[in-house]
Amino acid sequence: MSSIAERPSGITEHEAEQIERSNVSGRIPVVFIHGLWLLPSSWDRWAAVFEEAGFTAVKPGWPDDPETVADAKAHPEVFAGKKVGQVADHIDAVIRGLSTKPAVIGHSFGGLLTQIIAGRGPSFAAVCSAGDAELRADSRSRSTARKGAGSIATDANDRPRRAMIWVSKPPNE
């Protein structure tokens, strides 16, 4: 994608800005896919960890996602009626706007979407995290990410969470 003005329909201005930022950075993008009843901002702490480690974070929303938690609370009906394919198509369009194949990380229902995206082929790696507890980014994860190894995800009680990881050829090889 060469300019924000050329964005495909359905891609928000904020998503187009993230795509453009990633494309001009020359860094490997990491796309974070949120689960049900969440917003892209649920990934803010993990996005910061990956940005500090030298990646570019991209956090697409789902079609018609509200911009803020306050908007979501005021209008919860916007979450209803979305189809899995519709959401996957939207995220796929965001990813295909990137000039470099990204790693994709999804949690909970976002993990299912991550598997769908991995099957379609626009990413070089996919991580699907399961578990009912909130994942947290802590200092141990940050130091591990800086070394280039995978971060260890833990829940609020410091228990490791299950993850499924798929990796193909990295984008720069």
C-alpha positions as CSV (number, residue, x, y, z in Angstrom):
1,M,0.0,0.0,0.0
2,S,1.6,3.2,-1.1
3,S,-0.6,5.7,0.5
4,I,-3.4,6.0,3.0
5,A,-5.7,7.5,0.4
6,E,-5.5,4.2,-1.6
7,R,-6.8,2.0,1.3
8,P,-9.3,-0.8,0.4
9,S,-12.8,-0.2,1.5
10,G,-13.5,-1.3,5.1
11,I,-9.9,-0.4,6.3
12,T,-10.2,2.4,8.9
13,E,-8.0,5.5,8.8
14,H,-6.3,4.3,11.9
15,E,-5.5,0.8,10.4
16,A,-4.3,2.5,7.2
17,E,-1.9,4.7,9.3
18,Q,-0.6,1.5,11.0
19,I,0.0,-0.1,7.6
20,E,1.8,2.9,6.3
21,R,3.9,3.2,9.4
22,S,4.9,-0.4,9.2
23,N,5.7,-0.2,5.5
24,V,8.0,2.8,5.8
25,S,9.7,1.5,8.9
26,G,11.5,-1.4,7.2
27,R,10.8,-3.5,10.3
28,I,9.1,-6.8,10.5
29,P,5.4,-6.3,11.4
30,V,3.6,-8.2,14.1
31,V,-0.2,-8.2,13.8
32,F,-2.2,-8.6,17.0
33,I,-5.7,-10.0,16.7
34,H,-8.1,-9.5,19.6
35,G,-10.8,-11.9,20.7
36,L,-14.5,-11.5,21.3
37,W,-15.8,-8.5,23.3
38,L,-12.4,-6.8,23.2
39,L,-10.8,-4.0,21.2
40,P,-7.4,-3.6,19.6
41,S,-6.3,-1.6,22.6
42,S,-6.3,-4.9,24.6
43,W,-3.0,-5.6,22.9
44,D,-1.4,-2.2,23.9
45,R,1.1,-3.6,26.5
46,W,2.2,-6.5,24.2
47,A,2.5,-4.1,21.2
48,A,4.9,-2.0,23.3
49,V,7.0,-5.1,24.2
50,F,7.4,-6.0,20.5
51,E,8.0,-2.3,19.4
52,E,10.8,-2.1,22.0
53,A,12.3,-5.3,20.5
54,G,12.4,-3.8,17.1
55,F,9.2,-4.9,15.4
56,T,6.3,-2.8,14.2
57,A,3.0,-3.5,15.9
58,V,-0.2,-3.5,13.9
59,K,-3.5,-3.9,15.8
60,P,-6.5,-4.1,13.4
61,G,-10.0,-4.0,14.7
62,W,-12.9,-6.0,13.5
63,P,-15.4,-4.5,11.1
64,D,-17.3,-1.6,12.7
65,D,-15.4,-1.9,16.0
66,P,-15.9,1.2,18.2
67,E,-12.8,3.3,18.7
68,T,-12.9,3.3,22.5
69,V,-14.0,1.2,25.4
70,A,-16.5,4.0,26.3
71,D,-18.0,3.8,22.8
72,A,-18.2,0.0,23.1
73,K,-20.0,0.3,26.5
74,A,-22.4,2.9,25.1
75,H,-23.2,0.8,22.0
76,P,-22.6,-2.9,22.7
77,E,-24.9,-3.9,19.8
78,V,-22.1,-3.2,17.3
79,F,-20.4,-6.4,18.4
80,A,-23.4,-8.5,17.3
81,G,-24.0,-10.1,14.0
82,K,-20.5,-10.4,12.7
83,K,-19.6,-13.5,10.8
84,V,-16.2,-15.3,11.2
85,G,-15.4,-15.0,7.5
86,Q,-16.3,-11.3,7.5
87,V,-13.8,-10.6,10.3
88,A,-11.1,-12.8,8.8
89,D,-11.5,-11.1,5.4
90,H,-11.1,-7.7,7.1
91,I,-8.0,-8.7,9.0
92,D,-6.7,-10.4,5.8
93,A,-7.1,-7.1,3.9
94,V,-5.1,-5.2,6.6
95,I,-2.3,-7.8,6.4
96,R,-2.2,-7.7,2.6
97,G,-1.6,-4.0,2.8
98,L,1.7,-4.7,4.5
99,S,4.8,-4.7,2.3
100,T,6.4,-7.5,4.5
101,K,4.8,-10.7,5.6
102,P,4.1,-10.3,9.3
103,A,4.0,-12.6,12.3
104,V,0.4,-12.8,13.6
105,I,-0.6,-13.3,17.2
106,G,-4.1,-13.9,18.3
107,H,-5.7,-14.6,21.7
108,S,-8.8,-16.6,22.4
109,F,-11.2,-16.1,19.4
110,G,-8.5,-14.0,17.9
111,G,-6.4,-17.3,17.9
112,L,-9.1,-18.9,15.7
113,L,-8.8,-15.9,13.3
114,T,-5.0,-16.3,13.4
115,Q,-5.3,-19.9,12.3
116,I,-7.6,-18.8,9.4
117,I,-5.1,-16.1,8.4
118,A,-2.2,-18.6,8.6
119,G,-4.1,-21.0,6.3
120,R,-4.6,-18.2,3.8
121,G,-0.9,-17.5,3.6
122,P,-0.3,-13.8,4.1
123,S,1.9,-14.3,7.3
124,F,5.2,-16.0,7.9
125,A,4.4,-17.0,11.5
126,A,1.3,-17.4,13.7
127,V,0.9,-17.7,17.4
128,C,-2.5,-18.7,18.9
129,S,-2.8,-18.3,22.6
130,A,-5.5,-20.0,24.7
131,G,-6.5,-19.5,28.2
132,D,-9.1,-17.6,30.2
133,A,-6.7,-15.4,32.1
134,E,-5.4,-12.1,30.8
135,L,-2.0,-12.4,29.3
136,R,0.5,-9.9,30.6
137,A,3.7,-8.4,29.4
138,D,6.3,-8.3,32.1
139,S,10.0,-7.6,32.4
140,R,10.9,-11.2,31.8
141,S,9.0,-11.2,28.5
142,R,10.6,-7.9,27.4
143,S,14.1,-9.2,28.0
144,T,13.4,-12.4,26.2
145,A,11.8,-10.5,23.2
146,R,14.9,-8.3,22.9
147,K,17.1,-11.4,22.6
148,G,15.0,-12.5,19.6
149,A,13.5,-15.5,21.2
150,G,9.9,-16.1,21.8
151,S,8.3,-14.5,24.8
152,I,6.8,-16.6,27.6
153,A,3.2,-15.7,28.2
154,T,1.9,-16.0,31.7
155,D,-1.4,-15.4,33.3
156,A,-2.0,-13.1,36.3
157,N,-1.0,-16.0,38.6
158,D,2.3,-16.5,36.8
159,R,1.2,-19.8,35.2
160,P,2.4,-20.5,31.7
161,R,-0.4,-20.4,29.1
162,R,-0.9,-22.7,26.2
163,A,0.1,-21.5,22.7
164,M,0.2,-23.0,19.3
165,I,3.0,-21.7,17.1
166,W,3.3,-22.0,13.3
167,V,6.3,-20.6,11.5
168,S,7.3,-20.7,7.8
169,K,10.2,-19.0,6.1
170,P,11.0,-15.6,7.7
171,P,10.2,-12.6,5.4
172,N,13.8,-11.6,4.8
173,E,15.1,-15.0,3.7
